[in-house]
């Protein structure tokens, strides 16, 4: 294989995540590899940049070999200097396997993966991607399958060093596996992480393996996810326990209905009236029959509420992050993200194909280090951070993020999913809270929480919002929210503006419960929002405490991997303005009793 051929195969692999062995010379881009025109243009742009081609490549290139031949012909005409060998090329099978796996799962080319680059800060490789890289490497080299869930490292060189004893047969692997097997007879040590990379010719094998694990957790009443409500969700709710078949009323501390608008008569009536007028739903996207006058009015009202020029509404908050990031960030751009950002931001980064760099949580020195070292030969940069971090409750350091963005020429987007309706005197979000209205380039939000509806939105300058309408796939190619939902959201904004005391009552409740839980000895980290995390760490204890809390008639979220990393399990409490002081006092007592029962807090006396 020529140097040009190998480099082009690397480029195609990095843009498609195919194993390089799958990319044969005769492989047809569209028919065999499923490469559409958008991905193909990204491949061509990278090829032109890699080989510094001054002329356009011919149209109609259909196979890998045809692309190779076209590039070799263009290089022969231009007679450029020979391309340098790829960085860190060693020929070592372990190094080749690890670097190849990293290429597939990051979309980087070989020369973009120096062996000593930090996984998170420089390469944007998080713990989930690292599991896949280790699993691929283990598969290629015939190493033990369980390594994917146990091996961690800060760089490729360190990862190679950790894997080498297993390749050489010097690691005490049998002993480790034996220990795991001995422990598993008493307690199933596996978490959801163990089923992410289970390999088998039958695609559904991982589903069957997980099912047996899930049934065990459910039999012990540790996994209690997705139980259906049989009432409105207010400060209390009637929930069916599908494991026992019994309904029970619970104190509800798992709802994001922060301002109590989901049950407000004005909101409910608006939904009903608009549904009677305009029907149950639309059957098209916003461009094709899916835009109603209420959608236009909702966008106008959200822009005014956020005090920004323009707004675009998406089908959901997840779709908003996916669509906005992938529309703005391309393969030659850089996305800089907080380590604890929501998964929708992570997936938006993956879909964009841009270079992703991760700074340590709220570490502004680390953010500045990344911005200083950014490769700015071409392309722009976007810093994205949650306004309120959904599993931790703390706030991003928005003043410093905005300052660094301006200093280093990066745009800034803040995700206000859990800040809209909560932060700021008017409840408009993180920018208002910090006195930075108009200083943040884009503010994103969801309408399924404090605004008591469905959908997501982005506000910003007119030209940017207009661009997003035409280039966000999750907007262009998705059905819109129903008119009834839009009407309910407009009514919710009316209530927020007419009854500003709801935000004040919410904060009174937050402070009351926060004081009680801290006084009891719980670790609430640095929360400054309606989300109160009870940090436990051990996944088993967290699940057992969740069960003990439910047994006492209170429901809150038990958060384990992948909601948080292994070793960081917690209960997540959501406070609303609908909670009474009696609810809050009872909740504090329940958490203390349950924590003492399972050993999270010491026993009384």
C-alpha positions in Angstrom: 0.0 0.0 0.0 1.4 3.4 -1.0 1.8 6.3 1.4 -1.0 8.1 -0.3 -3.3 5.1 -0.2 -2.6 4.5 3.5 -3.2 8.2 4.4 -6.5 8.3 2.5 -7.7 5.1 4.2 -6.8 6.7 7.5 -8.9 9.8 6.6 -11.9 7.7 5.5 -11.6 5.6 8.7 -11.5 8.8 10.9 -14.6 10.2 9.2 -16.7 7.0 9.2 -15.3 5.0 12.2 -14.8 2.0 10.0 -11.9 -0.3 10.8 -9.2 0.3 8.2 -9.2 -3.4 7.2 -12.7 -2.9 6.0 -11.8 -0.2 3.5 -10.7 -2.2 0.5 -9.5 -0.5 -2.7 -12.7 -1.4 -4.5 -15.0 -0.4 -1.6 -17.8 1.8 -3.1 -18.3 4.9 -0.9 -22.1 5.0 -1.2 -23.3 1.5 -2.0 -20.9 -0.5 0.3 -19.8 2.0 2.9 -22.9 4.1 3.3 -21.0 7.4 2.9 -23.5 10.1 2.0 -22.6 13.3 0.2 -22.2 15.3 3.4 -19.6 12.9 4.8 -17.9 12.5 1.5 -17.4 16.3 1.2 -15.8 16.3 4.6 -13.5 13.5 3.4 -12.6 15.4 0.3 -11.9 18.6 2.3 -9.6 16.7 4.6 -7.8 15.1 1.7 -7.3 18.5 0.0 -5.9 19.9 3.2 -3.7 16.9 4.0 -2.0 16.9 0.6 -2.1 20.6 0.0 -3.9 20.2 -3.3 -4.1 23.4 -5.3 -6.7 22.0 -7.8 -10.1 20.5 -7.4 -10.4 16.7 -7.5 -12.6 15.3 -10.3 -16.2 14.6 -9.6 -17.8 11.2 -9.6 -15.1 9.4 -7.5 -16.9 6.3 -6.3 -14.3 4.0 -4.7 -11.3 4.2 -2.4 -9.0 3.3 -5.3 -10.5 6.0 -7.6 -9.9 8.6 -4.9 -6.3 7.4 -4.3 -5.6 7.5 -8.1 -7.0 11.0 -8.4 -4.9 12.3 -5.5 -1.7 10.6 -6.8 -2.4 12.2 -10.3 -2.9 15.6 -8.7 0.3 15.2 -6.7 2.3 14.1 -9.8 1.2 17.3 -11.6 2.0 19.6 -8.7 5.1 17.6 -7.7 5.0 18.6 -4.0 7.5 17.6 -1.4 7.0 14.1 -0.1 4.5 13.9 2.8 6.1 13.4 6.2 5.7 10.0 7.9 2.9 9.9 10.4 3.8 11.0 13.9 4.8 8.3 16.3 4.9 5.6 13.6 6.6 2.6 15.3 5.4 -0.6 13.7 4.8 -2.0 17.1 1.6 -4.1 17.0 0.3 -2.9 20.3 0.9 0.8 19.4 -0.7 0.2 16.0 -3.8 -1.4 17.5 -4.3 1.3 20.2 -3.7 4.2 17.7 -6.0 2.5 15.1 -8.8 2.1 17.7 -8.4 5.7 18.8 -8.7 6.9 15.2 -11.9 4.9 14.7 -13.5 6.3 17.8 -12.4 9.9 17.6 -12.4 10.6 13.9 -8.8 11.9 14.2 -6.2 11.2 11.7 -3.0 9.4 12.8 -0.9 12.6 12.9 -3.5 14.2 15.2 -2.9 11.5 17.8 0.5 12.2 19.5 1.1 9.4 22.0 1.7 11.9 24.9 -1.4 14.1 24.3 -3.8 14.2 27.3 -6.9 12.3 26.5 -9.4 14.8 27.8 -7.8 18.2 27.6 -6.1 17.7 24.2 -7.9 14.9 22.4 -11.4 15.2 23.9 -11.4 11.4 24.7 -13.8 10.9 27.7 -14.2 7.7 29.8 -16.9 6.4 27.5 -14.8 6.7 24.4 -11.8 5.2 26.2 -13.8 2.1 27.0 -14.4 1.6 23.3 -10.8 2.2 22.5 -9.6 -0.4 25.0 -12.3 -2.9 23.9 -11.2 -2.6 20.3 -7.5 -2.9 21.1 -8.2 -6.0 23.3 -10.2 -7.6 20.5 -7.5 -6.9 17.9 -4.8 -8.3 20.1 -6.7 -11.2 21.8 -6.5 -9.7 25.3 -9.1 -10.3 28.0 -12.5 -8.8 27.3 -12.9 -7.3 30.8 -10.0 -4.9 30.3 -12.4 -2.4 28.7 -14.1 -1.7 32.0 -10.9 -1.6 34.2 -8.0 0.0 32.3 -7.7 3.7 32.5 -4.9 6.0 31.4 -4.3 9.7 30.7 -2.7 9.3 27.3 -2.1 6.8 24.5 1.5 6.1 25.6 0.3 5.4 29.2 -2.5 3.2 27.8 0.0 1.2 25.7 2.1 0.7 28.8 -0.8 -0.5 30.8 -1.8 -3.0 28.1 1.6 -4.4 27.4 1.9 -6.7 30.4 -1.4 -8.4 29.2 0.1 -8.8 25.7 3.4 -10.1 27.1 1.6 -12.5 29.5 3.2 -10.9 32.6 0.0 -9.4 34.1 -1.6 -11.2 37.0 -4.8 -11.3 35.1 -6.1 -14.7 36.2 -5.9 -13.7 39.9 -7.9 -10.5 39.2 -10.5 -12.4 37.3 -10.7 -14.9 40.1 -11.2 -12.2 42.7 -14.1 -10.8 40.6 -15.7 -14.2 40.3 -15.4 -14.8 44.0 -17.1 -11.4 44.8 -19.8 -12.0 42.2 -21.1 -14.9 44.2 -22.2 -12.5 46.9 -23.0 -9.4 44.9 -23.2 -8.7 41.2 -20.3 -6.2 40.9 -21.1 -5.3 37.3 -22.5 -1.9 36.4 -24.1 -0.8 33.1 -20.5 0.0 31.9 -19.8 -3.7 31.6 -22.4 -4.2 28.8 -21.3 -1.3 26.6 -18.6 -3.2 24.7 -19.7 -6.8 24.8 -18.6 -8.3 21.4 -20.4 -11.2 19.7 -21.4 -12.1 16.1 -25.0 -11.9 17.3 -25.7 -8.2 17.7 -28.3 -8.9 20.4 -26.1 -10.9 22.7 -25.3 -7.8 24.8 -29.0 -7.2 25.2 -29.5 -10.7 26.6 -26.6 -10.3 29.0 -27.8 -7.0 30.2 -31.3 -8.4 30.7 -30.2 -11.0 33.2 -28.3 -8.3 35.1 -31.3 -6.0 35.0 -33.7 -8.6 36.2 -31.4 -9.2 39.2 -31.3 -5.6 40.1 -35.1 -5.3 39.7 -35.7 -8.4 41.9 -33.9 -6.6 44.7 -35.8 -3.4 44.0 -32.6 -1.5 43.3 -33.4 -0.5 39.7 -36.7 1.4 39.9 -36.6 3.3 36.6 -39.6 4.1 34.4 -42.4 3.4 36.9 -45.6 4.9 35.6 -47.5 7.8 37.3 -51.3 7.4 37.7 -51.9 11.0 38.7 -50.6 14.5 38.0 -47.0 15.1 39.1 -47.0 17.8 41.8 -45.5 17.8 45.3 -47.0 14.3 45.5 -47.8 11.7 42.9 -49.4 8.3 42.6 -47.0 5.8 41.1 -47.4 2.1 40.2 -44.6 -0.2 41.4 -44.5 -2.6 38.4 -42.4 -5.0 40.4 -45.1 -5.5 43.0 -48.2 -4.4 41.1 -49.1 -1.9 43.9 -49.8 1.8 43.6 -48.6 4.2 46.2 -48.6 7.9 46.8 -45.0 9.3 47.1 -43.6 12.6 48.1 -42.2 13.7 44.6 -38.7 14.9 44.5 -37.8 13.6 41.0 -39.7 16.2 39.0 -38.1 19.2 37.1 -41.4 21.1 37.3 -39.5 23.8 39.2 -42.2 26.5 39.1 -45.2 24.2 39.3 -46.5 25.3 35.9 -47.3 21.8 34.6 -50.4 21.8 36.7 -51.4 25.5 36.4 -55.0 25.9 35.2 -54.0 28.6 32.7 -51.4 26.4 31.1 -53.6 23.4 30.9 -56.5 25.4 29.4 -54.3 26.9 26.8 -53.1 23.4 25.7 -56.7 22.2 25.5 -58.0 25.2 23.6 -55.2 25.2 21.0 -55.6 21.4 20.5 -59.3 21.8 19.8 -58.6 24.6 17.3 -55.5 23.3 15.5 -55.7 19.5 16.1 -53.6 17.0 17.9 -50.3 17.4 16.0 -48.7 18.3 12.7 -47.5 15.9 10.1 -44.5 17.8 8.8 -41.3 19.6 9.8 -41.2 23.4 10.2 -40.3 23.8 6.5 -43.0 21.5 5.2 -46.4 22.1 6.7 -45.3 22.0 10.3 -45.2 25.8 11.2 -48.2 27.2 13.0 -48.8 30.8 14.0 -48.3 29.7 17.6 -44.8 28.5 16.8 -43.9 32.0 15.5 -45.4 33.6 18.6 -43.6 31.2 20.9 -40.2 32.0 19.3 -41.0 35.8 19.6 -41.9 35.4 23.3 -38.9 33.2 24.2 -36.5 35.8 22.5 -38.2 38.6 24.5 -38.1 36.5 27.7 -34.4 35.8 27.2 -33.8 39.4 26.0 -32.1 38.3 22.8 -32.9 39.3 19.2 -34.1 35.9 17.8 -35.1 32.3 18.7 -35.4 28.9 17.0 -37.5 26.2 18.6 -36.5 22.5 18.2 -38.6 19.3 18.9 -36.6 18.8 22.2 -33.7 20.1 24.3 -31.6 17.1 23.2 -32.4 18.0 19.5 -31.4 21.6 20.2 -27.9 20.7 21.3 -27.5 18.1 18.6 -28.7 20.4 15.9 -27.0 23.7 16.9 -23.6 22.2 17.6 -23.5 20.0 14.5 -24.7 22.9 12.3 -22.0 25.3 13.6 -19.0 23.1 14.3 -17.3 21.2 11.5 -14.3 18.9 11.1 -11.9 21.9 10.9 -13.4 23.6 14.0 -12.9 23.0 17.7 -15.5 22.4 20.4 -14.3 23.0 23.9 -16.5 21.5 26.6 -16.7 21.0 30.4 -16.1 17.5 31.5 -19.5 17.2 33.2 -21.6 18.6 30.3 -24.9 16.9 29.4 -24.8 13.9 27.1 -26.6 15.9 24.4 -23.6 18.2 24.1 -21.3 15.2 23.9 -23.4 13.6 21.2 -23.6 17.0 19.3 -19.8 17.1 19.3 -19.6 13.6 17.9 -22.1 14.3 15.2 -20.3 17.5 14.2 -17.0 15.7 13.5 -15.1 18.7 15.0 -12.1 18.5 17.3 -13.4 18.1 20.8 -11.3 19.2 23.8 -12.5 18.7 27.4 -11.5 20.9 30.3 -11.7 19.7 33.9 -15.0 20.7 35.6 -15.2 24.4 36.1 -11.4 24.7 36.0 -10.8 28.0 34.2 -7.0 27.6 34.3 -7.4 24.3 32.4 -9.8 26.0 29.9 -7.3 28.7 29.2 -4.6 26.2 28.8 -6.7 24.4 26.1 -7.6 27.7 24.3 -3.9 28.7 24.3 -2.8 25.4 22.7 -5.7 25.3 20.2 -4.6 24.6 16.7 -6.0 27.6 14.9 -4.6 27.1 11.4 -8.2 27.1 10.2 -11.7 27.0 11.7 -13.3 28.5 14.7 -14.0 27.5 18.3 -17.1 27.1 20.4 -17.0 26.8 24.2 -20.1 25.0 25.5 -21.0 24.6 29.2 -24.1 23.7 31.2 -25.4 26.7 33.1 -26.5 24.3 35.8 -24.9 20.9 35.8 -27.7 18.4 35.9 -26.3 15.8 38.2 -24.3 18.1 40.4 -26.4 21.3 40.8 -23.5 23.7 40.6 -23.1 26.5 38.1 -20.6 27.1 35.4 -18.1 30.0 35.9 -19.8 32.0 33.1 -18.0 35.3 33.8 -14.6 33.6 33.2 -15.8 31.6 30.3 -17.1 34.7 28.6 -13.8 36.5 29.3 -11.7 33.7 28.0 -13.9 33.3 24.9 -13.3 37.0 24.0 -9.6 36.8 24.7 -9.0 33.8 22.6 -11.5 34.4 19.8 -14.0 31.6 20.7 -17.8 31.8 20.7 -19.7 30.8 23.8 -22.9 28.8 24.2 -24.5 28.1 27.6 -27.1 25.3 28.1 -29.8 26.7 30.4 -31.9 23.5 30.6 -31.9 23.6 34.4 -31.4 27.3 34.7 -34.4 28.7 32.8 -37.1 29.5 35.3 -34.6 29.0 38.2 -31.7 31.4 38.0 -31.9 35.2 37.9 -34.4 37.6 39.4 -36.8 37.0 36.5 -35.8 33.3 36.1 -34.3 33.9 32.6 -31.2 31.9 33.3 -27.5 31.8 33.8 -26.7 35.0 31.9 -29.1 37.0 34.0 -27.8 35.5 37.2 -24.3 36.7 36.4 -25.3 40.0 34.9 -24.1 38.9 31.5 -27.2 39.5 29.3 -26.0 40.0 25.7 -22.5 38.8 26.5 -23.1 35.1 25.7 -23.3 34.3 22.0 -25.9 31.6 22.3 -28.3 30.5 25.1 -29.9 27.1 24.8 -32.8 25.8 26.8 -35.4 23.1 27.1 -39.1 23.6 27.7 -39.7 20.3 29.4 -38.6 21.5 32.8 -39.6 24.8 34.4 -41.6 25.9 31.3 -43.8 22.8 31.6 -44.0 21.6 28.0 -41.9 19.9 25.4 -39.2 21.2 23.0 -35.9 23.0 23.0 -34.7 26.4 21.8 -31.7 28.5 21.1 -31.6 32.3 21.3 -29.0 34.6 19.7 -28.3 37.0 16.9 -30.7 37.0 13.9 -28.2 35.8 11.3 -27.0 32.9 13.5 -30.5 31.8 14.3 -31.4 32.0 10.6 -28.4 29.9 9.7 -29.5 27.2 12.2 -32.9 27.0 10.6 -31.4 25.8 7.4 -28.5 23.7 8.6 -29.7 22.0 11.8 -30.8 18.6 10.7 -32.7 18.0 14.0 -34.9 21.0 13.0 -35.1 20.6 9.2 -35.8 16.9 9.2 -37.9 16.5 12.3 -41.6 17.0 13.1 -42.4 20.1 15.2 -44.0 20.3 18.6 -47.8 20.3 18.4 -49.7 23.7 18.5 -51.3 22.8 21.8 -47.8 22.4 23.4 -46.8 25.7 21.9 -49.9 27.4 23.3 -49.2 25.9 26.8 -45.6 27.2 26.7 -46.8 30.7 25.8 -49.2 30.5 28.7 -46.4 29.4 31.0 -44.3 32.4 30.0 -47.4 34.6 30.8 -47.6 33.0 34.3 -43.8 33.5 35.0 -44.1 37.1 34.1 -47.3 37.7 36.0 -46.3 35.8 39.1 -42.6 36.5 39.8 -43.1 35.3 43.3 -42.9 31.7 42.1 -39.1 32.0 41.6 -38.7 33.5 45.1 -40.8 30.7 46.7 -38.7 28.1 44.8 -35.5 29.6 46.3 -37.0 29.7 49.8 -37.7 25.9 49.5 -34.2 25.2 48.1 -32.5 27.0 50.9 -34.7 25.3 53.6 -34.0 21.7 52.4 -30.3 22.5 51.7 -29.7 23.7 55.3 -31.4 20.6 56.7 -29.4 18.1 54.6 -26.1 19.8 55.2 -26.7 19.9 58.9 -27.4 16.2 58.9 -24.0 15.5 57.4 -24.7 14.9 53.7 -22.3 15.9 51.0 -24.1 18.2 48.6 -21.0 19.2 46.6 -21.2 22.8 45.4 -24.9 23.0 44.4 -26.4 26.4 43.8 -29.6 25.4 42.1 -32.8 23.4 42.5 -30.8 20.2 42.1 -29.5 18.9 45.4 -27.2 15.9 45.0 -26.7 13.5 47.9 -23.2 12.2 47.0 -22.6 8.6 48.1 -20.0 7.2 45.8 -20.5 3.5 46.0 -23.1 2.3 43.5 -24.4 -0.4 45.7 -25.0 1.9 48.7 -26.6 4.5 46.5 -29.1 2.0 45.1 -29.8 0.6 48.5 -30.4 4.0 49.9 -32.8 4.8 47.0 -34.7 1.7 47.9 -34.8 2.7 51.6 -36.1 6.2 50.6 -38.9 4.7 48.5 -39.9 2.3 51.2 -40.5 5.4 53.4 -42.8 7.0 50.7 -40.4 9.4 48.9 -39.3 9.2 45.3 -36.1 10.8 44.0 -33.6 9.8 41.3 -31.0 7.2 42.0 -28.1 8.1 39.6 -25.5 5.5 38.7 -23.3 5.0 35.6 -23.7 6.3 32.9 -25.5 9.3 34.5 -22.3 9.8 36.6 -18.9 8.0 36.5 -18.3 4.9 38.4 -17.5 5.7 42.1 -19.7 8.9 42.0 -23.2 7.5 42.5 -25.7 9.7 44.2 -29.3 10.5 44.9 -30.6 13.5 42.9 -33.2 15.6 44.6 -35.3 18.2 42.6 -37.0 20.9 44.6 -40.0 22.8 43.3 -42.1 25.8 44.4 -45.0 23.4 45.0 -43.3 21.7 48.0 -44.7 22.8 51.3 -42.5 23.2 54.4 -44.1 20.1 55.8 -43.0 18.2 52.6 -39.5 19.5 52.9 -39.2 18.7 56.6 -40.5 15.2 56.1 -38.1 14.7 53.2 -35.1 15.7 55.3 -36.1 13.2 58.0 -36.6 10.4 55.4 -33.2 10.9 53.9 -31.5 10.8 57.3 -33.4 7.6 58.3 -32.6 5.9 55.0 -28.9 6.9 55.1 -28.5 5.6 58.7 -30.2 2.3 57.6 -27.7 1.6 54.8 -24.7 3.1 56.5 -24.3 6.3 54.5 -24.6 8.2 57.8 -23.7 6.9 61.2 -26.5 5.5 63.3 -28.2 7.9 65.8 -26.7 8.0 69.3 
